């Protein structure tokens, strides 16, 4: 990996990871726990990792700021079975926040977020020129730290 690619990767980690703080749902205090949605990604044939990571750092990072209760992170496998592969992780502040934005499992956004979601879909369309997503996803709720 050359120096530019290393700097770009570091940029992605700093920009997209912007303080992931997990806190467990506490049944006593009913403190909200984040919901993490995981979507596995594969680069499409012919796409260079550097090009995808540049797009992720520049365009995906800024789009994440349009919904205050939702952060998007793109993570790259560093070791193990998915080394060199990517995951798109959506971090919702809580189950309630996720449900305000996406009230139905597998459904579209709520009416409050329709315009923002249309803008996000345009970006995700461009995102789709770089990667293919696994057809499934999973929402995870933090139950312990």
C-alpha positions in Angstrom: 0.0 0.0 0.0 1.5 3.4 -0.9 1.6 6.4 1.3 -1.4 8.1 -0.4 -3.5 5.0 0.1 -2.4 4.8 3.7 -3.3 8.5 4.3 -6.6 8.0 2.5 -7.4 5.0 4.7 -6.6 6.9 7.8 -8.8 9.8 6.6 -11.7 7.3 6.2 -11.2 5.9 9.7 -11.1 9.3 11.3 -13.9 10.9 9.2 -16.3 8.0 9.2 -15.7 6.5 12.6 -16.3 9.8 14.4 -16.6 8.5 18.0 -18.6 5.3 18.0 -19.8 5.2 21.6 -21.7 2.1 22.6 -23.7 1.9 25.8 -25.8 -0.9 26.9 -29.5 -0.7 27.4 -30.0 -0.5 31.1 -33.4 -2.0 32.2 -33.2 0.0 35.4 -32.7 3.5 33.9 -34.1 2.7 30.4 -31.1 4.4 28.9 -31.3 4.2 25.1 -28.9 1.8 23.4 -27.7 2.3 19.9 -28.9 0.2 17.0 -26.2 -0.9 14.6 -27.2 -2.0 11.1 -24.6 -4.1 9.2 -24.5 -4.4 5.4 -21.7 -6.4 3.9 -20.2 -4.9 0.8 -17.9 -6.2 -2.0 -16.2 -4.0 -4.6 -17.5 -4.5 -8.1 -15.1 -5.9 -10.6 -12.7 -3.3 -11.9 -13.2 -0.9 -9.0 -10.0 0.2 -7.3 -10.1 0.3 -3.5 -8.5 3.8 -3.5 -11.3 5.2 -5.7 -14.1 3.7 -3.5 -12.4 4.9 -0.3 -12.0 8.4 -1.7 -15.7 8.5 -2.6 -16.6 7.2 0.9 -14.5 9.8 2.6 -15.7 12.7 0.5 -19.3 12.0 -0.3 -20.6 9.4 2.1 -19.2 11.1 5.2 -21.0 14.4 4.5 -24.3 12.7 3.7 -24.2 11.1 7.1 -24.7 14.5 8.7 -28.1 15.0 7.2 -29.9 12.9 9.8 -28.9 13.8 13.3 -30.0 10.5 14.8 -28.2 8.4 12.2 -24.5 8.1 11.5 -23.0 6.1 8.6 -19.7 4.3 8.9 -17.8 2.4 6.2 -15.5 -0.1 7.8 -12.7 -2.1 6.1 -11.7 -5.5 7.3 -8.1 -5.4 8.6 -7.8 -9.1 9.7 -9.8 -12.3 9.5 -12.3 -13.7 7.1 -13.3 -10.4 5.6 -9.8 -8.8 5.5 -9.8 -6.1 2.7 -13.6 -6.2 2.4 -16.1 -3.5 3.5 -19.2 -3.2 5.7 -21.6 -0.3 5.7 -22.7 0.3 9.3 -25.6 2.6 10.1 -25.6 3.7 13.7 -29.0 4.9 15.1 -29.0 6.6 18.5 -31.7 4.2 19.7 -34.5 1.8 18.6 -36.9 4.8 18.8 -34.6 6.9 16.5 -34.4 4.0 14.0 -38.2 3.6 14.1 -38.8 7.4 13.6 -36.7 7.3 10.5 -37.7 3.8 9.2 -41.0 2.8 10.9 -41.4 -0.6 9.2 -38.8 -3.4 8.8 -37.7 -3.5 5.2 -39.9 -0.4 4.4 -39.1 3.1 3.3 -38.6 6.2 5.5 -41.2 8.0 7.5 -42.9 11.0 6.0 -40.8 13.4 8.1 -37.6 12.0 6.4 -38.9 11.6 2.8 -36.9 14.5 1.3 -33.7 13.6 3.1 -34.2 9.9 2.2 -34.7 10.9 -1.5 -31.3 12.7 -1.4 -29.7 9.7 0.4 -31.1 7.3 -2.3 -29.4 9.4 -5.0 -26.1 9.1 -3.1 -26.6 5.4 -2.5 -27.2 5.0 -6.2 -23.8 6.4 -6.9 -22.4 4.3 -4.0 -23.8 1.3 -5.9 -21.5 1.9 -8.9 -18.6 1.0 -6.6 -19.9 -1.9 -4.5 -22.5 -4.6 -4.4 -24.3 -5.2 -1.2 -25.3 -8.5 0.2 -29.1 -8.9 -0.2 -29.6 -9.1 3.6 -28.9 -6.9 6.5 -29.1 -7.2 10.3 -30.0 -4.6 12.9 -28.1 -5.2 16.2 -29.1 -3.6 19.5 -26.5 -3.2 22.2 -27.3 -5.4 25.2 -24.0 -5.1 27.1 -20.7 -3.3 26.9 
